[in-house]
């Protein structure tokens, strides 16, 4: 009789163990009282503890105090059955005392009678992203200090023509106070301002400096007379600007630089 080759039955326990231990993300089973039941190497490495050392602690011990209450609130909602899982960004305290940001996803495994058995926690190290975000915030703050102290006016708008930023000088040049909300679409300013070219012709919205930039034009020195209708003054300003591009070369916003070429009290 020919040999019968039975189909291979996967060793699911071995597959689980390998997956758990070799995952490129932190994974843990946590008891309802917060004790670590099982942790993988990635989580141990992330927190700087030896495997046995971490099992002697609770997740409370390694959670940054300022983030613990928010974590416990969501954990209690999970235990009460109000949610099936939760996600949050939180800080852990490494063995060396430094903090590490992580994205935490938690779900609950219940026993056959419905009582809580253990939590499954998936912990992703997001410290690099947080560092990048902090760097960007610092750069923005530094850039804003520069912009706010320029003698020239700076106005920025998104690609829809919605103005997102006026610096201090731009507000002054157009007769606005610092506390006024000017984040509106450029078309809304047609009731307030009028642009005239050197020949005294009133320009349609499509020929306004910001609109020309949004159409892809680079302005290198456009002199226009701007008149504020509700305050009955007009001033001669020079406009420069272009579209700002991201690191892929895609346009993300329009930036215009405004300088005075004469008296602002005409």
C-alpha positions as CSV (number, residue, x, y, z in Angstrom):
1,X,0.0,0.0,0.0
2,X,1.4,3.4,-0.9
3,X,2.5,5.6,1.9
4,X,-0.1,8.1,2.9
5,X,1.3,11.6,3.7
6,X,-1.0,13.3,6.1
7,X,-1.2,17.1,5.7
8,X,1.2,18.9,8.1
9,X,-0.6,20.4,11.1
10,X,0.9,23.7,12.1
11,X,2.3,24.1,15.6
12,X,0.1,27.1,16.5
13,X,1.7,27.4,19.9
14,X,5.2,27.7,18.3
15,X,3.9,30.1,15.7
16,X,2.4,32.3,18.4
17,X,5.6,32.2,20.5
18,X,7.8,33.2,17.5
19,X,5.4,35.9,16.4
20,X,5.1,37.3,20.0
21,X,8.9,37.3,20.6
22,X,10.1,38.5,17.2
23,X,7.6,41.2,16.5
24,X,9.1,44.5,15.6
25,X,6.7,46.2,18.0
26,X,6.2,45.9,21.8
27,X,3.6,43.4,22.9
28,X,2.5,42.4,26.4
29,X,-0.1,40.5,28.3
30,X,-1.1,42.4,31.4
31,X,-3.1,41.3,34.4
32,X,-6.2,43.3,35.4
33,X,-4.2,44.6,38.4
34,X,-1.5,46.0,36.1
35,X,1.2,43.3,36.5
36,X,3.1,42.2,33.4
37,X,2.3,38.6,32.7
38,X,4.3,38.3,29.5
39,X,6.4,40.8,27.6
40,X,8.3,40.4,24.3
41,X,11.9,41.4,23.8
42,X,11.0,44.6,21.8
43,X,9.1,46.0,24.8
44,X,11.9,45.1,27.2
45,X,14.4,46.8,25.0
46,X,12.2,49.8,24.5
47,X,12.0,50.3,28.3
48,X,15.6,49.4,29.0
49,X,14.8,46.5,31.4
50,X,15.9,42.9,31.4
51,X,13.0,40.6,30.7
52,X,12.8,39.4,34.3
53,X,13.2,42.9,35.7
54,X,10.1,44.1,33.8
55,X,8.0,41.2,34.9
56,X,8.6,42.3,38.5
57,X,7.0,45.6,37.8
58,X,3.5,46.8,36.9
59,X,2.6,49.1,34.0
60,X,1.9,51.8,36.6
61,X,5.5,51.7,37.7
62,X,6.8,52.5,34.2
63,X,4.1,55.0,33.1
64,X,4.9,58.7,33.3
65,X,2.9,60.1,36.2
66,X,1.3,62.8,34.1
67,X,-0.2,60.2,31.7
68,X,-1.3,57.6,34.2
69,X,-4.8,58.9,35.0
70,X,-5.7,59.2,31.3
71,X,-4.5,55.6,30.8
72,X,-6.5,54.3,33.9
73,X,-9.6,56.1,32.8
74,X,-9.6,54.3,29.5
75,X,-8.6,51.0,31.1
76,X,-11.6,51.3,33.5
77,X,-13.9,52.0,30.5
78,X,-12.6,48.8,28.9
79,X,-13.2,46.8,32.0
80,X,-16.7,48.1,32.4
81,X,-17.5,47.1,28.8
82,X,-18.0,50.6,27.5
83,X,-15.4,50.2,24.8
84,X,-13.9,47.1,23.1
85,X,-10.4,48.6,22.9
86,X,-8.6,51.9,23.2
87,X,-5.6,53.7,21.8
88,X,-3.6,56.6,23.2
89,X,-0.2,58.2,23.1
90,X,1.6,58.1,26.4
91,X,5.0,58.3,27.9
92,X,6.9,55.5,29.6
93,X,9.8,55.8,32.0
94,X,12.8,53.9,30.9
95,X,15.1,52.2,33.5
96,X,17.6,55.0,33.1
97,X,14.9,57.6,34.1
98,X,14.4,59.0,30.6
99,X,11.0,59.1,29.0
100,X,10.0,57.5,25.7
101,X,6.8,58.3,23.8
102,X,4.7,55.4,22.6
103,X,1.4,54.7,20.9
104,X,-0.5,52.2,23.0
105,X,-3.4,50.0,21.8
106,X,-5.1,47.9,24.5
107,X,-7.8,45.2,24.2
108,X,-9.3,42.9,26.8
109,X,-9.5,39.1,26.9
110,X,-12.3,37.8,29.0
111,X,-12.8,34.3,30.6
112,X,-15.6,32.1,29.6
113,X,-17.8,33.5,32.4
114,X,-17.1,37.1,31.2
115,X,-14.8,38.2,33.9
116,X,-11.5,39.9,32.8
117,X,-8.6,37.6,32.2
118,X,-5.8,39.8,30.8
119,X,-5.1,42.8,28.6
120,X,-3.3,42.6,25.3
121,X,-1.1,45.7,24.9
122,X,0.6,46.7,21.7
123,X,3.2,49.4,22.3
124,X,4.8,51.3,19.4
125,X,7.8,53.5,19.9
126,X,7.0,56.9,18.5
127,X,9.8,58.9,20.1
128,X,11.5,59.7,16.7
129,X,8.2,61.2,15.5
130,X,7.7,63.2,18.7
131,X,11.3,64.5,18.4
132,X,10.6,65.6,14.8
133,X,7.4,67.3,15.8
134,X,9.2,69.1,18.6
135,X,11.9,70.3,16.1
136,X,9.2,71.5,13.7
137,X,7.4,73.4,16.5
138,X,10.7,75.1,17.5
139,X,11.5,76.0,13.9
140,X,8.0,77.5,13.5
141,X,8.4,79.5,16.7
142,X,11.8,80.8,15.6
143,X,10.4,81.7,12.2
144,X,7.4,83.5,13.7
145,X,9.8,85.6,15.9
146,X,11.6,86.6,12.7
147,X,8.4,87.3,10.8
148,X,6.9,89.3,13.6
149,X,9.9,91.6,13.7
150,X,10.3,92.3,10.0
151,X,9.8,95.8,8.6
152,X,8.0,94.2,5.6
153,X,4.5,92.7,5.7
154,X,4.1,89.0,5.4
155,X,0.8,87.3,4.4
156,X,0.3,83.6,3.7
157,X,-2.7,81.8,2.2
158,X,-3.5,78.2,1.4
159,X,-4.2,77.0,-2.1
160,X,-7.9,77.8,-1.7
161,X,-7.1,81.5,-1.1
162,X,-7.9,81.3,2.7
163,X,-5.5,83.6,4.5
164,X,-3.8,81.7,7.3
165,X,-1.2,84.3,8.6
166,X,-0.6,88.0,8.8
167,X,2.5,89.2,10.6
168,X,2.4,92.3,12.8
169,X,3.7,94.6,10.1
170,X,1.1,93.4,7.5
171,X,-1.7,94.1,10.0
172,X,-0.3,97.6,10.6
173,X,0.0,98.3,6.9
174,X,-3.6,97.4,6.3
175,X,-5.0,99.2,9.3
176,X,-5.8,96.2,11.5
177,X,-5.3,95.5,15.2
178,X,-3.5,92.4,16.5
179,X,-6.7,91.0,18.0
180,X,-8.8,91.0,14.8
181,X,-9.5,87.7,13.1
182,X,-8.2,88.1,9.6
183,X,-8.1,84.4,8.6
184,X,-10.6,84.7,5.8
185,X,-10.7,84.0,2.1
186,X,-9.0,86.7,0.1
187,X,-12.3,87.3,-1.8
188,X,-13.9,88.5,1.4
189,X,-11.6,91.5,1.4
190,X,-13.1,92.9,-1.8
191,X,-15.6,94.8,0.3
192,X,-12.7,96.4,2.3
193,X,-9.8,97.0,-0.2
194,X,-9.4,98.1,-3.7
195,X,-6.3,97.7,-5.8
196,X,-5.3,100.1,-8.6
197,X,-2.5,99.9,-11.0
198,X,-0.1,102.7,-12.0
199,X,-2.7,104.0,-14.5
200,X,-5.4,104.2,-11.9
201,X,-7.4,101.3,-13.2
202,X,-9.2,99.2,-10.5
203,X,-8.1,95.6,-10.6
204,X,-10.5,92.6,-10.6
205,X,-9.9,90.0,-7.9
206,X,-8.1,87.8,-10.4
207,X,-5.4,90.4,-10.7
208,X,-4.8,90.9,-7.0
209,X,-1.3,90.0,-6.0
210,X,-2.2,87.0,-3.9
211,X,-4.5,85.6,-6.7
212,X,-1.8,85.9,-9.3
213,X,0.6,84.0,-7.0
214,X,-2.0,81.3,-6.5
215,X,-2.2,80.9,-10.2
216,X,1.5,80.1,-10.3
217,X,3.0,83.5,-11.0
218,X,6.1,84.8,-9.2
219,X,5.9,88.5,-8.3
220,X,9.3,90.2,-8.2
221,X,8.2,93.7,-7.6
222,X,4.7,94.8,-8.4
223,X,3.8,98.4,-7.4
224,X,0.1,98.9,-6.7
225,X,-2.1,101.5,-5.0
226,X,-4.2,99.9,-2.3
227,X,-7.2,101.8,-1.0
228,X,-9.1,100.9,2.1
229,X,-12.7,101.8,1.4
230,X,-14.1,102.0,4.9
231,X,-11.2,104.3,6.2
232,X,-10.8,106.4,3.1
233,X,-7.0,106.1,2.7
234,X,-4.8,104.8,-0.1
235,X,-1.1,103.7,0.0
236,X,1.5,102.6,-2.5
237,X,2.9,99.2,-1.8
238,X,5.3,96.9,-3.6
239,X,4.4,93.2,-3.7
240,X,6.7,90.2,-4.1
241,X,6.0,86.5,-3.6
242,X,5.5,83.1,-4.9
243,X,4.1,79.7,-4.1
244,X,5.9,77.8,-1.3
245,X,6.8,74.2,-2.2
246,X,7.2,71.1,0.0
247,X,10.2,68.8,-0.2
248,X,8.5,66.9,-3.1
249,X,8.1,70.1,-5.1
250,X,4.3,70.3,-4.5
251,X,2.8,73.7,-3.9
252,X,1.4,74.0,-0.4
253,X,0.7,77.7,0.1
254,X,1.2,81.2,-1.2
255,X,3.4,83.7,0.5
256,X,3.5,87.4,-0.3
257,X,5.9,90.1,1.0
258,X,4.6,93.7,1.1
259,X,6.9,96.7,1.4
260,X,6.0,100.4,1.5
261,X,7.3,102.6,-1.3
262,X,6.0,105.9,0.1
263,X,3.9,107.5,2.8
264,X,1.3,105.4,4.5
265,X,-0.8,108.4,5.4
266,X,-2.0,109.5,2.0
